[in-house]
Amino acid sequence: MPKTNDHKSDHRLRVGSLFSGYGGLDLAVEEVFDARTIWFSEINEPVARVFSHHWPDAPNLGDITTIDWNTVEPVDVLCGGFPCQDVSTVGKMAGLAPGTRSGLWAHMATAIEKMQPQWVVIENVRGLLSAPAIRPAPEGDEDERRNPEPATPGDATLRGVEPDPWDLGDQPARPLRALGAVLGDLADLRYDAQWIGLPASAVGAPHPRFRILILANRTLPNPPRLGRRARWGELGSSQSAARDNRLESPDHRPRDGAEEAAYARGDLLADRELLQRWGRHAPAIAQWERTTGRLAPAPAIVNEGNSPQPAPAFVEWLMGLEPGWVTSPSLGLTHAQQLTALGNGVLPAHAVAGVRALRLSDA
């Protein structure tokens, strides 16, 4: 549980949270920086209820598109995972484009420009490496060659972006990938940024939910009139509906053979009861039980129609959260609201590992 904020006696670094969700990234940032979250921004009311429950002294600033940053309390660390629907590999890969939810990154960039925090922490999905960033054409400019063909899954070269995901923006004639656009905006704002991509299984989780983590450090004072180039236009409203509400997208699910390989290596041992209950997933489940110090809850519940549904308590356990973090009856969330809150979050331990590695390399 986060410590209550006592602004008079607490001299830890201050954190501002955007696209806050249930607070997984905030827990990680607070641990790595020994910091405290003093405000957050979340428009989903049931999810915001979860955050407010765990950070009762942090006000919700609401819709990021309507915040007046001149009136917001300054912070030392700004963190957030902007919406992933349009950069996710299971979506249409529309990318960072006008009118998309992922395009809300532009509003986070504005917050960075106005607030000038010392540190910025960003989290997003693997698709940030491959989705394009589409620039709106300046008024009167009819040259559309700077933008890729309509984004579709498949060969990156067919979308006009560079085929090698590790070369971000080396060819000026090609559009940037989404990650390149985010890094470019941070560079415009005079932030020195590093990024890392790693699966949740790297910290022992029983699934390979892959995440990109970015750590940016403000290295220079902000001179007058120095800021991010206005290149992404007026981007999407946070009120738009999400395109994908699946609990886990395909690139987050365990891959066939991974658990069997663990058996072959002798890395993990599972008792007979665990094997009977979990089958080939038993080694991964056993490892996470040891890591969390908690037995795995039942993975599914049966609804009124006698069809199985994912059990929120099990998903909560998969995310390494305290029991009841999202599922506590005191929060008053429905089964569907609990799954929505949990569905696209980041494991705190996962984010801690990534951000800590980046901060050590920055030292």
N, C-alpha and C positions, 0 to 999 in steps of 0.2 A: 504494500500500500504506500503511495507517495506521501511524503511528509506534508503536514499542513503548512501553508505559506504564512510566515510571520514576517512581514516586510520590514519591521523595525529591527529585528535581531538576526534575520537570516541573510548572510552575506554571500551565499552561493551565487553562481552565475544564473542569470534569468533566461528562461526559455519561452519563446512564442511558438505556438503550434498551429499549423495550417492543414486543412484536410485531415482532421485529427483522428477520425475513426474511434476505436476503443482505446487508443493511447499506446499501442505497441512501440512505435518509434519514440515516443516521449519517454517511456520507461528506459529505453536504451540510451537516449541522449542524456537523461538525468544521471544514469549510472556512469557513463563514460566521462562526462564533464563535471560530475558532482554538482548538479544544477537543480533548479526548481522551475516548474512550468507556471507562469503567471497569467497567461490567457490562451485561449484557443479559438479556432474557427471551424465550425461544423454545421452544415445545414440540415442533416438528417436528424430529426428530433429524437427518435428512440436511441440512435447511436450517441447523440450529444448527451442524452440522459446518462449513459454509461460513463462517459468522460467526466461529467459534472459530479457523479457519485464518487469517483476516485480522486478528483481534484476539486473539492468543493469551494475553494477560494479563487479558482480561476474563472473569470467571466467568459462567456461565449460571445465572440464578436460577430457571429453569424456569417452571412453570405460574403465571401471574399470579394465579390465584384462590387459590393456597396460600401466597403470599409474606407473610412477617411483616415489614412495612415498618419496624418498630422496630429490626430487626437489619441493615438495609441501609445501606451506605455512602452518605452524603449526596452529592447532585450539584447542580451549578449549572443544568444544562439537562436536562429530561426530554423525550424524544421518542418518538413511536410512531405507527403507522398501524393503529388497531384494525380487526378483521376487517370486510370490506366486503360479505360475502355478502347480508346482509339489508337493505342500503341500496342495493345495486347495481340499476341499471335493468334488468338482465337476470335478476334474481331475482324473488322474490315480493313484494319491497318490504315485508317485515314490519316493517322499521324498528328503532329502538331499543326493544326490547320484552323482557319477561322470557322467558328460555329461548332467546334467539337469540345467535348468535355476535357480531353487531354490538353486542349488549347488553353485551359485555365492556368497552365504554367505561366503564361504571360502576366497574370495577376500576381502570382507568387514572385516573379521577377520584379514587378513594380514594388511589391512589399519590401524586397531586398534593397532596391534602389532608395526607397524612402526611409527605411529603418536603419540601414547601414549596420547590421549586426556584425560582430567580429567573426562569427562562424555561421555557416549554413549547412544543414544536413538534409539531403534529399533521398528518397527511396522510391523505386518504381520497378516494373516488371522487366523481364528479359527482352520484350519487344522494343524497348527503348534503343536497343542496338540495331534494329533493322527497320523500324517504321520511319517513313520520311518526315521531314519538316517542310511544310509547304508555305512559302511566303506569299502573302497577298500582293498582287501587282500594284505599284504606285499608280495614282490617278493619272490617266492619260497614257499609260504604258501598256501596249497591246502585246508585248513580247512575252509569251508564256513558256519559252524554252527553259526558263530557270526552274520550273516545277516538273515533278515526275508525272508519268502517265498515271491513270487512276490506280490507286493502291490495291493490290490483290495479293493474297498469299502466294508464295512460290519464289522463283528465282529473283533475287534482288535486282539483278541487271535489267529485268523486264520492267521494273518500276523506275528505272533511271537513276538509282542510287548506286554508290560504289559497291562493287561485289565483295570486297573484303571488309568484314565488320570491324576490324581493328584500325582501319585507316579512315579517320573521321574528318572529312572536309579537305583532303589533300588535293583534290581536283576541283578547282573553282567552277568549272563548267557543270558539275553535277550538283544536285541538291544535297544538303546535309541530311544525315540521319538524325532522328530525334535527339539522341544523346549528344551528337555534335552541336545541335542547336542550343541545347541547355548549357553545355560547356562554353559555347561561344558567347551566350548572354552573360554568363558569370565572368568571363574574361573581359567583356565590355565594361562590366561594373567594377573591374580591378580586383577580382577575386582569383586567388590561386586555387584551382580545383583539382582534386584527384578522385578517381572512381575505382570501384571494385565490383565484380560480379561473383556471387557465390550461392550455392544451394543451401537450403535449411539443413540438409543432411550433414553439412560440414560441422554443425554443432551437435550432431547426434539425433536430430529429429527423424521420425520414420517416414519422411517424404522429402522429395528434392525440390521443394518450392524455391525457385531461383529468383533472386532479387539483385537489382543494381543499386548500389549505395554510393552517393557522392558526398564528399566533404570539401567544403570551400572555406578558405580563410582570407579575410580582408587584409591585404598586405600593404596597402597605401591609403592615406587619408583621401577622402573624396573631394577633389578640387572643384571649384565652381564650374557648372555647366558640363561636368563629366558624368555620363550615364550610359545606360544601355541604349543601343540603337533601336528605334521603333521599326521593327521588321516583321512583327507577326500580326499587326492589325488589331482590330477589336475582336477578341476571341470569345469563345463560347460562354454562355450563361451557366452558372452552376445549378440552375433549375432544370436543365434538360435531363431526360430519362436515360438511365444506364442501358446499354445495349445487351449486356451479358450479366445475368444474375446467377450463373452456375457457381456452386460452392468452390470448385477447383477446376481450372482450365486444364486441358490435356497436358500442357508442358509442365504442370505442377505435380502430376500424379506419379506415383512410383513406377519405375520402369521394370519391365519383365526381366528376371534374371538377376537383379541386384541382390536380392535376399539369398538366392541360391548360391551366388558367388561367396557371400559371407559364410555360409555353411562350409563350402569347399576350403576356404582359407582357415577355418577354425577360429575366426575372430569373435564369433558370438555363440553362446550356448542358450538353448531354450528348453525348458522342461517339457515333459509329455503333455501336461495339461495345456500349456501355452501353445504347443504345436497343434493340439486338437482344436483349440479355439480360433487360432489365427492362421494356421496353415503356413504358406510360404512367407507370410509377413511376420511370423513369430520373432525372428531375430531382431528386426527393426523395432518391434513393439517392446521386446525385452530390454533393448538398449535404452529406449526413451523412458521406460519405467524406472530404470536405474538412475538415469540422468535427472529426472524430475522428482524422484522419491515417491511417486504415486503410481498405483495400479491403473491400468487403462480402463476407463468406463466402458459401458456397453456402446458399441459403435452406431447402433440404430435403435429407433423406437418405432412402434407400429401405430399408425394413425387410425381414425375411425373406419376407414375403408379397408383395414387390414393390409395395407401396403407399407413396407418399411421406409422410413425417412431418416436422414442423418441425425444423429443425436447431438444437440448443441453442446452438451457436457463433454462428449468425446472430441468434438472439434476444438473446444476450449483447451482440452488436454493436449491435443496435437500442437496447438500454438504455444504451449508452455506457460499458459496463464494460470494464475491462482484459481482454485475452485470457486465458482460463483462470480468471477470477474465480469462476465456478461450474463450468466445464467441465474444469478441470484434472484429469487422471487421478489425481493424488495425493489428491484428495478422495474418490474411490471412489464417486461418485454414478452411478446408472443414468441412461439417457436420460430416462426418465419423471421421476425425481427432479430432474434438472437443469431440466426444463421446469416442474415444480411450483415450484421455487425461483425461477425467473425470471418466472413467469406473471403475478403480481399486484404486482410490485415497482414502485418509482418510479425514474425516471432521476435519478441524482445531480445532473447539470447542471440538470435541470428543477426539482428541489427547491431547488437553490442560487438559481436566479433568483427563485423565489417568496418564499423566506424572506428573501433579501437585500432584495428590494423592500419587504417588510413591515417589516424592521428599519430601513431608511432612512426609511420614513414614520413610524416610531415615535420617531425621533430628535428 
